[in-house]
Amino acid sequence: MIEIKNVHKSFGDKVILEDISAVMEAGKCNLIIGTSGSGKTVLTKCMVGLFKPDHGDIFFSGESMVSMTDEQRKFLRQQIGMLFQGSALFDSMTVEQNVMFPLDMFSKDSYKDKKKRVDEVLARVNLKDAHKKFPAEISGGMKKRVGIARAIVLNPKYLFCDEPNSGLDPQTSLLIDKLIKEITDEFNITTTVVTHDMNSVMEIGDHIVYLYNGKKEWEGSNQEIIFSNNKLLNSFIFASEFLRDAKDMRMLEMKGKISNDRNMDEMLK
């Protein structure tokens, strides 16, 4: 679990984050959403230690990041997996070498053990036969899966994903969402996803934090978002008439289900 407590961050006279408090829950996909310039990226960089908050603190499993020594912070970073927006694979390395890179950096295991771990994570993301291929030889969706494999190869407790569906077609985006969700559930990872993809919000948004102009405007689940009366949130999520109509239909469906469930409860009494 990651706790964000009263975090402020400014650059010069420009306030980027103002009194942000939120909890990223373990074993869940925690999404940070908002328009460009809302503070999503800066908040994420504060969480992974690239920026230090001007005020406030961030706690990883109860441990204050602000109060950590350099050695403690280095150890924490080894428990963090990162999936970058552009996958950030090394073009001159094969898929296998890219995934092994964090093990080469942080592990003292033998090559045999590292190779076994690489085989395991590539199999987990359904890339059993891609070991010797180079990034230029695989599709965008495959690159994302290689990025996920590299992000989890050290068995991280925390996983950060920056726009994981950027540049992907809708069908591949759904597959990546499903994979992130499965890995989060399977390994009880605290996963934080920065996204603009509304499909991701509705598909895997166990817990959602919506930022607006550097402030936390709303927090809840993808089920609660349907019934939200927050005008700023609704204008962001349901920007088109089609999506607004879809929301209205979904609300009617869920209200009907709730009503049917209550009727069933009465019948069973």
N, C-alpha and C positions, 0 to 999 in steps of 0.2 A: 504494500500500500504506500502511496505517496500523498503526503498532506502539504498543501500549499496554504500558508498562513500570512495574510495581510501583506502580500508582496506588492511593492512599488518599484517601478523602474523608469528612469528618465534619461534622455540624452540631451545634455545642455538644458535649454528651457522647454524642450518638448517632452511632455508626459506620455509615456507609452503604456504603462500599466499602473492602475490606481487601486490599491487595496483589494487585490485578488486573493480570495480564499476558496479552496475547493479540495476535494478528495478524489484521487485516482485509485479505484478499488482493485484489489488483487483478484485475479481470475476473471476479470471483465475487460471488455473493450471500451476504453474511456476516450470519447471523441471531443476534440476541441474544434469548434466551428466559429465562423464569423466572416465578415467581409474582409477584403484586402485592407490592411492598415489597422485592423482591430486589435492587434497585439498577440496573435496566435504564435507567430514564430519567435517573438521575443520571450514570451512565457515559456515556450518549449526550451529555448536556449538557456534560460535561467534554471530550468529543471535538470538539464543535463550538465550544468556547471560551466557553460561557455560564457554566461553573463552572471555577475553577482548582483542580487537585488539591492537596491538602495536602502530599502527597509523591508522587514518581514523575513520569513524563513521558509525553507522547504525541507520536509522530513521524509527520509526513506526508511520505512519500517521503524519509525520512531527516532531515527538518528538525524540530528540537525546537519544539513549540508553546510550551512554558513559556519558552523563551529568546528567542522572537520579539519584535521591536519592534512597536509599534502599527501601523506601516506594513506590516510583513510579515504581521501577523495580518489586517489588512484585505484584503490581496491574497489570502491563503489563503481567506478567507470568500467571495471572488468565485469560487473554484474549487469551492465546495461548493453542491450543490443539495439542497433540503429539500422532502420531501413530508409535509405535516402530517396528523395524524390526521383532522381534520375538513375537510381540503382547504384551509381558510383563504383562500377566495376573497373578493374584494371584491364585495359585493352590488351596489354602484352602478356597477360596471364590466362591460363585456361580456367574453365569453370571450377575444376578441382582446386587449382592453386588459389583462386579468389576466395573460395570458402575456407581453405586451410590457413589463409593469411592471419586471422586473429589467433589461431592456435600457435602459429609460428612466433607471434608477438608476445603472447602471454602464457603459453603452456610449456612445460618442460617434458611433456610426454614424448615417447619415442615416435619415429615416423610411422611405424606400424599402427600405433594407437591413434595417432592423428588421422591417418588414412581411414581407419575404421570409423571414426567419428564423422568424417566428411561423407563417407558412404551412407551412414545412417541418416544424416540430415538431408542429403540429396534425394534419398529414397523417400523421406518424409514429405518432400515437396514435389514428388513425382517427376524426378529428373534422374532416373537411374542410368540413362545412357548418354548423358551430356558431359561426362567428366572431362573429356579431352577437347571439347569444343572451345572456341574463343568467343568472347562476347559479340563480335561482329557476325558470328555464324548462327546466332540464336535470335528468336523473336523478342519483342518487348515484354510479353507476358512471361516468357522463360527467364528474361533478365530479372524481372521482379522476384520470381521464385528463387533464383540464385541469391538475390539480395536477402531474401527471408532466410534462406539456409545459412548464409554467412552471419546473419544477425543472431541466430539461435545456436550457432555451433558451440559457444562457450556456456550453454545452459543458463542464460541470463534470467534474473528475477524480474527485470524490467525491460520492456520493449517499446521503442519509440518509432513510429512510422510517419514520415513526412509525405503527405499526398501520395499514398501508395498506388492509387489508380490513375495518376496523371499520365496522359498519353495513351491510355488503353481503351479498347473498344468496350461497349457495355457488357458483353458476355464474359470477356476476360476479366473485367473489373469485378464481376460477381464471384468469379473463381478465386481471385486474390482475396476478396473480402472473406469468403468462406474459409480459406486456408488460414488467414490471420485469426479468425474466430476459433477455429479448431485447435490451433497451436496454443492460443491463450487459455482455452478451457483445459486442454490436455496437460499442460505443464503449470497451470495456475500462475501464469505470468501477469504482472500488472502492465497492461498494454495501453499506450497512449497514442492516439491517431489524430494527426492534424489533417483535416480534409475539407474540401468544398463539395464533395460528391454526396448528393442527397440520397442516392441509393444506399450508400454506406451508412448514412445516418439511420435510415429505416431498417436496414438489414442487420447491422452489427452494433448499433448504438446502445449498449447496455447502460451506459452512463454518458451524458452529454453536457458539456459546458459551452455556453454560447457567450462570446465576448462581443461587446459593442463599444467602440471608442475607448478601448483600454480598460473597460470595466466588465465585471461579470454581470450579464443581463439576465441570464436564466440558467438553471441547472436541473436535470431530470433524466428520464429514460426515453427511449424511442416510443414507448407506449404512451407516456405522459405527454409527449410533444404533440400528439394528435389533438389533445384536449386543451392545449395551452391557449390562454387568452392574451398572451403577450404580443402586442401589435408589432413590435420590432422583430421578434422571433418569427412570427407568422409571415411577415413581408419578406424575410430572408429565406425561409424554408419553402414557402408556397408562393414563389414569385410569379408564376404564370397562372393563367385562368385554369388551365388543365390540371395543375397540381392542386389548386384550391378546390376544384370539383372532386378530385381524388380524395382529398382530405375529408370533405363533407360525406362522401360515400363510405369512407373508412370509419368515420365517427358513427354513422348509422349502423354499420355492421357490428361494431364493438358494443354499441348500446343494445342492439338486438341480442348479442351473445350474452351480455350481462343479464338482460331480462330473462333470457331462456335459462341461464344458469340458476337464477333465483327461483324460477318456476320449477326447475328440476329439484332444487333443494326442498321446496315446499312439498313436492310429491313424495320425496324420500323420507319426510318426517313421519 
